[in-house]
Amino acid sequence: MNALEIKTREEIEDLKRDWKNDPCWDIENTEGFEVHKNELKAYSDECELEWSKTAEKRKARENKKLEEELERIGALGMLKMIKALKSRLNEAEERIYNLENPNG
């Protein structure tokens, strides 16, 4: 097959679908699809923008949930959480020390 051959719409859509399921390569540089480089680059850019917006929305939802949880538990709750985390950290540090110094 000639490398500069125009692909069918079905071939292009199949490539896009395959790439979207596993976007581990630059779709616009796919061998055999050189003639369609601009279309494939535009598609890649569109997907990247969509994924970025989705990630931003997810992060905003997570932040809102965290803010609501912090408001719910208040300062005293946060203090209790910090103390519990500090205790867990101290225990972990002690275990690490014991592993590094088995004879005490």
GIDA-V969023 format. One record per residue. N is the residue number from 1. SS is DSSP state (2 for helix, 1 for strand, 0 for the rest). PSI is psi as a letter, one per 30 degrees, with the letter a starting at -180 (* if undefined). Layout:
N:SS:PSI + N:SS:PSI
This chain:
1:0:k + 2:0:k + 3:0:f + 4:0:g + 5:0:k + 6:0:k + 7:0:l + 8:0:l + 9:2:e + 10:2:e + 11:2:e + 12:2:e + 13:2:e + 14:2:e + 15:2:e + 16:2:e + 17:2:e + 18:2:e + 19:2:e + 20:2:e + 21:2:f + 22:0:i + 23:0:h + 24:0:g + 25:0:l + 26:0:j + 27:2:e + 28:2:f + 29:2:g + 30:0:k + 31:0:k + 32:0:f + 33:0:g + 34:2:e + 35:2:f + 36:2:g + 37:2:e + 38:2:e + 39:2:e + 40:2:e + 41:2:e + 42:2:e + 43:2:e + 44:2:e + 45:2:e + 46:2:e + 47:2:e + 48:2:e + 49:2:e + 50:2:e + 51:2:e + 52:2:e + 53:2:e + 54:2:e + 55:2:e + 56:2:e + 57:2:e + 58:2:e + 59:2:e + 60:2:e + 61:2:e + 62:2:e + 63:2:e + 64:2:e + 65:2:e + 66:2:e + 67:2:e + 68:2:e + 69:2:e + 70:2:e + 71:2:e + 72:2:e + 73:2:f + 74:2:a + 75:2:e + 76:2:e + 77:2:e + 78:2:e + 79:2:e + 80:2:e + 81:2:e + 82:2:e + 83:2:e + 84:2:e + 85:2:e + 86:2:e + 87:2:e + 88:2:e + 89:2:e + 90:2:e + 91:2:e + 92:2:e + 93:2:e + 94:2:e + 95:2:e + 96:2:e + 97:2:e + 98:2:e + 99:2:e + 100:2:f + 101:0:i + 102:0:f + 103:0:g + 104:0:*
